[in-house]
Amino acid sequence: MLRPMAICGIDEAGRGPWAGPVVAAAVILPAKKRPKGLADSKQLTGEAREELALAIRACAAVGVGVATPDEIDQINILQATFLAMRRAFDALPERPVAALIDGNAAPELPCAIEMIIDGDAYVASISAASIIAKVERDRMMVELCAQYPGYAFAKHKGYGTPEHQKALAELGPCAIHRRSFKPVRLAAGLAA
């Protein structure tokens, strides 16, 4: 079903962690019969996010984009976030006429763009994108935990917790650590 005036919301998950990808989602919600309870993904429990992600995918057009830790290290986290957002936009099954993006900066896209600070808390399509991005990234980190045991990625999702810092000090960085991030550089014995 093509909608000539479709508008997508775009948000990301995983800008701050020391390990793993940054993941973005683009979501075009239907005008009616939207899932109830959409909110900033950080304000929801894991179970609520999982349920809402299923409900969003059942009624909306969804695109997901990923930028790898290597890409983050090569082009910096902001540019990698923009790359993931462009990939999410390009993955949509239909082309929106405009994109509403959480935050105060945005990638170049082939449509009108509006940046909305804290949009994930106030704009339904951005909230939906926030939820999809967080659920997708969390799933990836659980899978990566099995590949890289000892770091507890399934628990902290790559964020800089004391447990992660201890594992990093004991084991050193693994293949999915972001070497451009200072704590990882220090653990690798690279100059800060």
Number of C-alpha atoms within 10 A of each C-alpha: 6 9 12 10 10 18 22 30 30 34 30 30 25 21 17 12 18 26 28 26 29 29 31 32 32 35 32 28 24 16 8 7 8 17 20 10 13 26 23 23 24 15 11 15 9 15 10 14 24 17 13 23 22 13 15 25 16 12 15 18 19 25 26 24 25 25 21 20 22 18 18 23 15 14 13 15 22 15 16 25 29 22 24 26 30 24 20 25 27 17 17 19 13 18 19 21 15 17 25 23 28 25 16 11 13 21 16 12 14 14 12 12 18 16 16 18 13 15 23 28 18 15 18 23 29 33 26 36 36 32 32 32 28 27 23 19 22 23 13 17 24 17 13 20 18 13 10 15 11 13 25 18 24 17 15 17 24 26 18 17 14 10 15 21 19 14 16 22 15 12 13 17 22 15 11 17 23 27 23 19 18 14 20 23 17 16 20 17 11 12 8 12
